[in-house]
Amino acid sequence: MLLSGQFFTAVAGLAAMRRILTEPSAVLPRLDDVRRVVEHLNEFPNDIEIPVIEHEVDEGYTAWSETYDGPNPAIAAEEPIVAAMVAGAPRGRALDAGCGTGRHAAHLHALGYDVVGIDATHAMLERARAKVPGARFEQATLDDLPLADDTMDLTVCSLALTHVEDLGAAVAELARVTRPGGWVVVADMHPVTVLLGGTAGFTDVRAGALAHVRNRHHPLSAYVRAARAAGLEVVDCEEPVMDEAVTNHPAYGFVPDAVREAYTGMPLLVVWRFVRRG
């Protein structure tokens, strides 16, 4: 159980930390926020109790499958960047690894690819099959893809590697199934976001609670090392940041200034484009 006042205090502290050394006087309003919350922790709105459930990956994405596509700030930030990156990719066969509800599979199919989608969660795959009947979908994990070597011209993996324990093994699989000269496009939660407590959060309607699946921290250097070990060359990298569209969520309405100062401009995602070396 989380008290809303605990969240307000943490956010105000993060906002202050970002400017305490460069603009000390600018953080005074945020410190006043902390004082007001702490002095009135047992009063509304600081005493709102928020049930929080942590799910394992399969259980969490099963519960999230009906509402996953939106509104989802990570998807909103990620989709246009991935779409721009794959616009120039070699055509042919494409893999949507960790396909979820088939968002990218649908886009790739519309571009003319012969699409295969892989996901570990049955409920997500059911959504994907209904969305993209012209694609083939199979249930499997990212570290054991049921595909032959060198068979994909393009491999896309979005918002999934953040949940794997062994990043190197998963990236090696993405590279293995991609032909030499083929592209691998990976979008993931930014490690800064994960270090600040960012999780794959959603409202579990059935449980009536805030729910989340824990993200694992993979530094940018870990992606680079994993890519090199797998025979992938880094061609491009983008780091979209949180903007006011993210911070204007109604849940943040009691401390809007603190939320904007804490999160605006903070890295949200990292999006990589790799090419498989010959």
PETA-V307825 format. One record per pair of residues at least 24 apart in sequence whose ideal C-beta (glycine too) atoms are under 10 Angstrom apart, sorted by sequence separation. I is the first residue (numbers start at 1). J is the second residue. D is the distance in whole Angstrom. If there is no record, write none. Layout:
I;J;D, I;J;D
//
This chain:
9;33;8, 10;34;9, 12;36;9, 79;103;7, 83;107;6, 87;111;8, 89;113;9, 100;124;5, 101;125;9, 102;126;10, 103;127;10, 104;128;10, 105;129;10, 108;132;9, 109;133;9, 110;134;10, 118;142;8, 120;144;10, 142;166;10, 143;167;10, 152;176;10, 154;178;8, 155;179;10, 164;188;10, 191;215;9, 193;217;10, 194;218;8, 195;219;9, 241;265;5, 242;266;5, 8;33;7, 9;34;5, 12;37;7, 75;100;9, 78;103;9, 79;104;8, 82;107;8, 83;108;10, 86;111;7, 99;124;7, 100;125;9, 101;126;9, 102;127;7, 103;128;9, 106;131;6, 107;132;9, 109;134;5, 142;167;10, 143;168;9, 144;169;9, 145;170;9, 150;175;10, 151;176;9, 152;177;5, 153;178;8, 154;179;10, 161;186;6, 162;187;10, 163;188;10, 190;215;10, 191;216;10, 192;217;10, 194;219;10, 241;266;6, 242;267;8, 243;268;9, 8;34;8, 9;35;10, 11;37;10, 75;101;10, 78;104;9, 98;124;9, 99;125;8, 101;127;4, 102;128;3, 105;131;8, 106;132;5, 109;135;5, 118;144;10, 143;169;4, 144;170;9, 147;173;9, 149;175;10, 150;176;8, 151;177;6, 152;178;5, 153;179;6, 160;186;9, 161;187;9, 162;188;5, 163;189;9, 189;215;5, 191;217;6, 241;267;6, 242;268;5, 9;36;10, 10;37;10, 86;113;9, 100;127;8, 101;128;6, 102;129;8, 105;132;5, 108;135;8, 118;145;6, 142;169;8, 143;170;5, 149;176;6, 150;177;7, 151;178;8, 152;179;7, 155;182;7, 156;183;9, 157;184;7, 158;185;8, 159;186;10, 160;187;9, 161;188;5, 162;189;4, 188;215;9, 189;216;9, 191;218;6, 192;219;10, 240;267;8, 241;268;6, 242;269;9, 8;36;9, 9;37;5, 75;103;7, 79;107;8, 83;111;9, 99;127;10, 100;128;7, 101;129;10, 102;130;8, 103;131;8, 104;132;10, 106;134;9, 118;146;7, 141;169;10, 142;170;4, 143;171;10, 145;173;5, 148;176;9, 149;177;7, 150;178;7, 151;179;7, 153;181;8, 154;182;6, 155;183;7, 156;184;8, 157;185;7, 158;186;7, 159;187;6, 160;188;8, 161;189;9, 162;190;9, 189;217;9, 190;218;10, 191;219;5, 192;220;9, 239;267;5, 240;268;6, 241;269;9, 8;37;5, 9;38;7, 99;128;5, 101;130;9, 102;131;4, 103;132;9, 105;134;9, 106;135;8, 116;145;9, 118;147;8, 141;170;8, 142;171;9, 143;172;8, 144;173;7, 145;174;8, 147;176;8, 148;177;7, 149;178;9, 150;179;4, 153;182;5, 154;183;5, 155;184;5, 156;185;5, 157;186;5, 158;187;4, 159;188;6, 162;191;9, 189;218;9, 191;220;6, 239;268;8, 240;269;5, 7;37;9, 8;38;10, 101;131;6, 102;132;5, 105;135;5, 116;146;9, 143;173;6, 147;177;4, 149;179;9, 150;180;7, 152;182;6, 153;183;8, 154;184;8, 155;185;7, 156;186;8, 157;187;8, 158;188;8, 159;189;7, 188;218;7, 190;220;8, 191;221;9, 239;269;7, 240;270;8, 5;36;10, 6;37;9, 69;100;8, 72;103;10, 101;132;10, 102;133;10, 105;136;9, 116;147;7, 142;173;6, 143;174;10, 145;176;7, 146;177;9, 147;178;10, 150;181;10, 151;182;9, 152;183;9, 154;185;7, 155;186;9, 156;187;8, 157;188;8, 162;193;9, 191;222;8, 238;269;8, 239;270;5, 240;271;7, 5;37;5, 9;41;8, 68;100;6, 69;101;6, 96;128;8, 99;131;10, 105;137;8, 141;173;9, 142;174;7, 145;177;6, 150;182;8, 152;184;9, 162;194;7, 191;223;9, 238;270;7, 239;271;8, 4;37;9, 5;38;8, 8;41;10, 68;101;5, 69;102;9, 70;103;10, 99;132;9, 102;135;7, 140;173;10, 237;270;7, 238;271;5, 3;37;10, 67;101;10, 69;103;7, 237;271;7, 238;272;8, 5;40;8, 6;41;8, 65;100;8, 66;101;9, 68;103;9, 102;137;7, 116;151;9, 188;223;8, 236;271;8, 237;272;5, 238;273;9, 5;41;5, 64;100;9, 65;101;7, 96;132;9, 99;135;9, 116;152;8, 162;198;9, 236;272;7, 237;273;7, 4;41;10, 5;42;8, 8;45;8, 9;46;9, 61;98;10, 64;101;10, 115;152;10, 118;155;10, 162;199;9, 163;200;7, 186;223;7, 235;272;8, 236;273;4, 237;274;10, 3;41;7, 5;43;9, 8;46;7, 99;137;7, 114;152;10, 162;200;7, 234;272;7, 235;273;5, 236;274;9, 3;42;9, 5;44;10, 7;46;9, 61;100;7, 96;135;8, 99;138;10, 113;152;9, 114;153;9, 115;154;10, 116;155;10, 117;156;10, 118;157;9, 234;273;8, 235;274;6, 236;275;10, 4;44;9, 5;45;8, 6;46;8, 8;48;10, 61;101;9, 113;153;8, 120;160;9, 160;200;10, 186;226;10, 232;272;9, 233;273;10, 234;274;6, 235;275;5, 4;45;6, 5;46;3, 7;48;9, 94;135;9, 96;137;9, 113;154;7, 115;156;10, 119;160;8, 159;200;8, 186;227;9, 210;251;9, 232;273;10, 233;274;6, 234;275;9, 4;46;6, 5;47;7, 118;160;10, 232;274;4, 233;275;5, 3;46;7, 4;47;7, 5;48;8, 7;50;8, 97;140;9, 98;141;9, 111;154;9, 113;156;10, 120;163;9, 184;227;8, 231;274;9, 232;275;7, 233;276;8, 3;47;6, 4;48;4, 6;50;9, 97;141;10, 98;142;6, 198;242;10, 230;274;9, 231;275;10, 232;276;6, 233;277;6, 3;48;7, 4;49;8, 97;142;6, 227;272;7, 231;276;6, 232;277;7, 2;48;9, 3;49;6, 4;50;6, 108;154;7, 184;230;9, 186;232;9, 228;274;10, 230;276;8, 231;277;5, 2;49;8, 3;50;7, 171;218;10, 192;239;9, 220;267;10, 223;270;7, 227;274;5, 230;277;9, 231;278;9, 1;49;5, 2;50;4, 97;145;7, 108;156;7, 170;218;10, 184;232;6, 193;241;10, 224;272;9, 227;275;10, 1;50;7, 2;51;8, 107;156;9, 167;216;8, 183;232;10, 184;233;10, 190;239;6, 192;241;10, 193;242;8, 223;272;6, 227;276;10, 228;277;10, 1;51;6, 2;52;5, 95;145;8, 97;147;9, 163;213;6, 166;216;10, 168;218;10, 182;232;10, 185;235;10, 190;240;8, 220;270;7, 224;274;10, 1;52;7, 105;156;9, 162;213;9, 163;214;8, 165;216;6, 167;218;5, 171;222;9, 175;226;9, 180;231;8, 184;235;10, 185;236;9, 186;237;10, 187;238;9, 190;241;9, 223;274;9, 95;147;7, 104;156;5, 162;214;9, 163;215;7, 164;216;7, 167;219;10, 171;223;7, 174;226;9, 175;227;8, 178;230;9, 183;235;8, 190;242;10, 218;270;9, 220;272;9, 103;156;10, 104;157;9, 162;215;4, 163;216;6, 165;218;10, 174;227;9, 178;231;9, 187;240;9, 93;147;10, 104;158;6, 161;215;10, 162;216;6, 164;218;8, 168;222;8, 171;225;9, 172;226;7, 175;229;9, 176;230;8, 178;232;8, 68;123;10, 97;152;9, 103;158;8, 118;173;10, 161;216;9, 162;217;9, 167;222;5, 168;223;10, 171;226;4, 172;227;10, 175;230;4, 176;231;9, 65;121;7, 68;124;7, 95;151;8, 103;159;10, 159;215;9, 162;218;7, 167;223;7, 170;226;8, 171;227;6, 174;230;7, 175;231;6, 64;121;9, 65;122;9, 66;123;8, 95;152;5, 99;156;9, 161;218;7, 168;225;7, 169;226;9, 171;228;10, 172;229;7, 173;230;8, 175;232;5, 61;119;8, 65;123;4, 69;127;8, 93;151;6, 94;152;6, 95;153;9, 96;154;9, 97;155;6, 98;156;9, 99;157;9, 100;158;8, 167;225;9, 168;226;4, 171;229;8, 172;230;4, 174;232;8, 61;120;8, 62;121;6, 64;123;9, 65;124;5, 68;127;8, 92;151;10, 93;152;5, 94;153;7, 95;154;7, 96;155;8, 97;156;7, 98;157;5, 99;158;8, 100;159;8, 118;177;9, 167;226;5, 168;227;9, 171;230;5, 172;231;9, 61;121;4, 62;122;7, 63;123;8, 64;124;8, 65;125;9, 92;152;8, 93;153;5, 94;154;4, 95;155;4, 96;156;5, 97;157;4, 98;158;7, 100;160;8, 166;226;9, 167;227;10, 170;230;10, 172;232;9, 58;119;10, 60;121;9, 61;122;10, 62;123;4, 65;126;8, 66;127;8, 92;153;4, 93;154;8, 94;155;7, 95;156;7, 96;157;8, 97;158;8, 98;159;7, 99;160;9, 116;177;9, 161;222;10, 168;229;6, 169;230;10, 171;232;7, 58;120;6, 59;121;9, 61;123;7, 62;124;8, 65;127;6, 69;131;9, 90;152;10, 91;153;7, 92;154;7, 93;155;9, 94;156;7, 95;157;8, 96;158;8, 98;160;3, 161;223;8, 168;230;8, 57;120;7, 58;121;5, 61;124;6, 65;128;10, 90;153;5, 91;154;8, 97;160;7, 98;161;8, 57;121;7, 58;122;8, 59;123;10, 62;126;10, 89;153;7, 90;154;6, 96;160;10, 97;161;9, 98;162;10, 58;123;9, 89;154;5, 98;163;8, 161;226;9, 198;263;10, 58;124;9, 89;155;10, 98;164;9, 196;262;9, 89;156;9, 196;263;9, 86;154;6, 198;266;9, 85;154;10, 86;156;7, 193;263;9, 196;266;7, 198;268;8, 85;156;9, 196;267;10, 98;170;9, 97;170;8, 193;266;7, 82;156;7, 192;266;7, 193;267;6, 82;157;10, 192;267;5, 193;268;6, 82;158;6, 97;173;8, 98;174;10, 190;266;8, 191;267;8, 192;268;9, 193;269;8, 97;174;6, 190;267;4, 193;270;9, 189;267;9, 190;268;6, 192;270;9, 79;158;9, 95;174;8, 189;268;8, 190;269;5, 191;270;7, 78;158;6, 97;177;8, 189;269;6, 190;270;5, 78;159;7, 104;185;9, 188;269;7, 189;270;8, 190;271;10, 95;177;6, 187;269;6, 188;270;6, 75;158;9, 95;178;8, 104;187;9, 187;270;7, 188;271;8, 57;141;9, 74;158;9, 75;159;8, 93;177;10, 94;178;10, 186;270;8, 187;271;5, 188;272;8, 74;159;6, 93;178;10, 186;271;7, 187;272;8, 93;179;9, 185;271;7, 186;272;5, 72;159;9, 92;179;9, 95;182;10, 97;184;9, 185;272;7, 186;273;8, 74;162;10, 94;182;9, 98;186;10, 184;272;8, 185;273;5, 186;274;7, 90;179;9, 93;182;9, 94;183;9, 95;184;9, 97;186;9, 184;273;8, 185;274;8, 92;182;8, 98;188;10, 183;273;6, 184;274;4, 68;159;10, 90;181;7, 94;185;10, 183;274;7, 184;275;8, 90;182;6, 182;274;9, 183;275;6, 184;276;7, 89;182;8, 90;183;7, 182;275;7, 183;276;8, 89;183;5, 181;275;7, 182;276;5, 88;183;9, 89;184;10, 180;275;9, 181;276;6, 89;185;7, 178;274;9, 180;276;5, 181;277;8, 86;183;8, 178;275;9, 179;276;7, 180;277;7, 181;278;6, 85;183;8, 178;276;5, 180;278;4, 61;160;10, 86;185;6, 175;274;8, 177;276;10, 179;278;9, 85;185;5, 174;274;8, 176;276;9, 85;186;10, 171;272;10, 175;276;6, 61;163;9, 83;185;10, 85;187;9, 174;276;9, 175;277;9, 57;160;9, 60;163;9, 82;185;6, 171;274;9, 81;185;9, 82;186;9, 82;187;6, 57;163;5, 81;187;7, 56;163;10, 57;164;9, 162;269;10, 79;187;9, 162;270;10, 78;187;5, 77;187;9, 78;188;9, 159;269;8, 78;189;10, 158;269;9, 161;272;10, 75;187;10, 74;187;9, 158;271;9, 74;188;10, 74;189;7, 157;272;9, 74;190;10, 74;193;9, 155;274;9, 155;276;9, 153;276;10, 74;198;9, 152;276;9, 74;200;8, 150;276;8, 74;201;10, 72;200;10, 72;201;10, 72;202;8, 68;200;10, 68;202;7, 67;202;7, 64;200;8, 67;203;7, 64;201;9, 67;204;9, 64;202;5, 67;205;7, 60;199;10, 61;200;8, 63;202;8, 64;203;9, 66;205;8, 60;200;7, 63;203;10, 64;204;8, 66;206;9, 60;201;10, 61;202;9, 63;204;5, 64;205;10, 60;202;8, 63;205;8, 57;200;9, 63;206;7, 60;204;8, 63;207;7, 54;199;8, 55;200;9, 59;204;10, 52;199;10, 55;202;9, 64;211;8, 63;211;6, 64;212;10, 52;201;9, 55;204;8, 64;213;8, 63;213;9, 85;235;9, 53;204;6, 60;211;7, 85;236;7, 52;204;10, 55;207;9, 59;211;9, 60;212;7, 61;213;7, 84;236;10, 51;204;9, 60;213;4, 85;238;8, 53;207;6, 59;213;8, 60;214;9, 84;238;9, 53;208;10, 58;213;9, 81;236;10, 51;207;8, 53;209;5, 55;211;6, 57;213;6, 82;238;10, 51;208;7, 52;209;6, 53;210;7, 54;211;7, 55;212;7, 56;213;7, 57;214;9, 81;238;6, 51;209;4, 52;210;5, 53;211;4, 54;212;6, 55;213;5, 56;214;9, 81;239;10, 50;209;8, 51;210;7, 52;211;7, 53;212;8, 54;213;8, 55;214;9, 81;240;6, 50;210;6, 51;211;9, 52;212;7, 54;214;6, 78;238;10, 80;240;9, 77;238;10, 78;240;7, 77;240;5, 76;240;10, 77;241;8, 77;242;8, 74;240;9, 77;243;8, 76;243;10, 77;245;9, 73;242;8, 76;245;7, 77;246;8, 73;243;9, 76;246;8, 73;245;7, 74;246;9, 73;246;5, 71;245;10, 73;247;9, 73;249;8, 71;249;9, 14;196;7, 14;197;9, 89;273;9, 88;273;9, 90;275;10, 10;196;10, 85;271;7, 89;275;10, 10;197;8, 82;269;10, 84;271;9, 85;272;9, 86;273;9, 81;269;8, 85;273;5, 82;271;7, 84;273;10, 78;268;9, 81;271;5, 77;268;6, 78;269;6, 82;273;9, 76;268;10, 77;269;6, 78;270;10, 81;273;10, 78;271;7, 74;268;7, 75;269;10, 77;271;9, 73;268;7, 74;269;6, 73;269;10, 50;251;9, 48;254;9, 1;209;9, 2;210;8, 45;253;9, 46;254;8, 45;254;5, 44;254;10, 45;255;9, 37;254;9, 37;255;8, 36;255;10, 33;254;10, 34;255;10, 37;258;10, 33;255;6, 33;257;8, 34;258;9, 30;255;9, 33;258;5, 30;257;8, 29;257;7, 30;258;6, 29;258;8, 30;261;7, 29;261;9, 30;262;8, 27;261;9, 26;261;8, 11;247;10, 15;255;9, 11;252;8, 15;257;8, 16;258;8, 19;261;7, 11;254;10, 12;255;6, 15;258;5, 18;261;7, 7;251;9, 8;252;9, 11;255;6, 14;258;8, 15;259;8, 18;262;7, 7;252;9, 12;257;9, 13;258;9, 14;259;9, 15;260;8, 16;261;8, 17;262;9, 18;263;9, 8;254;6, 9;255;9, 12;258;4, 15;261;4, 16;262;9, 18;264;10, 4;251;9, 7;254;9, 8;255;5, 11;258;5, 12;259;9, 14;261;8, 15;262;4, 18;265;9, 7;255;9, 10;258;10, 11;259;6, 14;262;4, 15;263;8, 18;266;8, 5;254;9, 9;258;9, 11;260;10, 12;261;9, 13;262;8, 14;263;8, 15;264;10, 4;254;7, 5;255;10, 8;258;7, 11;261;9, 12;262;8, 4;255;9, 8;259;9, 11;262;5, 7;259;10, 10;262;9, 11;263;8, 14;266;9
//
